Amino acid sequence: MPTPGQEPEMPHSERPPTVSSPRPRSVEALIIGSGLSGIGAAVALRRAGVRDLVLVEKADDLGGTWRDNTYPGCACDVPSALYSYSFAPNPEWTRAFAGQPEIRAYLRDTAAAYGITPLIRFGTEAIRARWDPREARWRVETTRGPYLARFLVAAAGPWHEPLLPDIPGLADFPGEVFHSARWRHDHDLTGARVAVVGSGASAVQFVPAIQPRVARLHLFQRTAQWVLPKPDHHVPHAERRLLRSLPMAGRALRGAEYAALEALGIGFRHPSLLRAVQKVGALHLRASVRDPRLRRALTPDYTLGCKRLLLSNTYYPALTRSNVTVHPTAVRAVDGHRVIGADGSTADVDTIILGTGFHILDMPIAGRVVDADGVSLDDHWKGSPDAYLGTTVTRFPNAFLLLGPHLGTGHSSAYTILEAQLAHMTGAIRHLRATGRTTLEVRPEVQAAFGAEVQQALPSTVYNAGGCSSYYLDGNGLNSFSWPWSTGRLRRRLAHFDPEAYDIA
């Protein structure tokens, strides 16, 4: 990724990219992105018999979010054995919850082992993908020339483009400003006065990592987070040797971790059951933070699970250190070196780190994928993303969204969701091949019925009933992110491809 300068980097979607060649290359499948979704899709497509495929990647390396997020302390909050492809188990994880360098290495190794790396066109940004009904192909314009593709797979992911807050005066801040996903490793924080804006998943990890080095750290926390203890530990050599020599042990570990997270998931669908887990969070806070005033500031006023569940053994202790001040408020403005909170509190700093999240439900790729009439996914959605089984959208034939709307859970692994989608996608492609048909498009009434079914089920879940405002809610206030049932139901439903749900020609 390009290294950001002093001010936050302009999002890729706002740049005016250029096209270099008018002659299209024809492929059977084109995948946008080479993170965990893109790599998984490429493996699944090759297994389904699709040999002529290409991945276009605007960066100079694969890895997606695990390439972009290199901030200190970056790690996964899902157990390592679950945070991997089921077809490529990794017995070499050195921690129960893997860190970013190991996850990125795993993705590189998997892509290489399955022959995917040579298929990636690095430094190639997808500008626009439009369905051509006469050719029954997707016309994809990229910064390195056009493609014609029978199948289009959007694997750009929802944790991709940093969400940069519109704070008055931020652009004129005379010091260093960067988002956590564009970490400035060349900027030495030793002895710095730092303001951290945001207290979500990234901040919970990097605040403890940088706190010992900085002179002062001011955390501006708009909303308190529930933070549970993280059962992380080093995986000894003996255990790794066992997992290498006995694959059954690895499968058993993965199964046990899946079952444990699914048990927790019951509470997300029945919020009253989360009270016991919430008590664990409250006890964790009480044991870590002795100061009653600080503890009150860090105590959420909503049900655990309403926002993304966070795990850390070091976040609360870091906030109690003498060089840390917690401002339980949003940032109102920046005036010179001074950061001003909505409650009137101020902090004089020379560095601002934005832990403000990503464009989750307004992902930039949706503005670049358009139907035969030139109408983008964004324009169809009008602020509320919608897809049948989170994967296919009417008026967008032969196109598949990965980690799309309606599929998010608060407790499981992205790999679990992804592999269910890939089973659906390859089922669709195998059906076309077996019947000699050319295109398939989800029927509008089927997509509408699925969306209505999801929205009818969500009100009783903690995502909607937990009393908070989260990134699960889109710009229209609708929960377009969450899957309201069990992950087992997700896997069963997506794995079954029903031709009756599609118009097939």
Buried (B, 14 or more C-beta within 10 A) or exposed (E): BEEBEEBBBEBBBEEEBEEEEEEBBEBBBBBBBBBBBBBBBBBBBBEBEBEBBBBBBBBEBBBBBBBBBBBBBBBBBBBBBBBBBEEBBBBBBEBBBBBBEBBBBBBBBBBEEBEBBEBBBBEBBBBBBBBEEEEBBBBBBBBBBBBBBBBBBBBBBBBBBBBBBEBEBBEEBEBBBBBBBBBBEEEEBEEBBBBBBBBBBBBBBBBBBBBEBBEBBBBBBBBBBBBBBBEBEEBEEEBBEBBEEEEEBBBEBBEEBBEBBBEBBEBBBEBEBBEEBBEEBBEBBEEBBEEEEBBEBBBBEBBBBBBBBBBBBBBBBBBBEEBBBBBBBBBBBBEEBBBBBEEEBBBEBBBBBBBBBBBBBBBBBBBBBBBEEEEBBBEBBEEBBBBBBBBBBBBBBBBBBBBBBBBBBBBBBBBBBBBBBBBBBBBBBBBBEEEEEEBBBBBEEBBEEBBEEBBEBBEEBBBBBBEBEBBBBBEEEBBBBBBBBBBEEBBEBBBEBEBEBBBBE
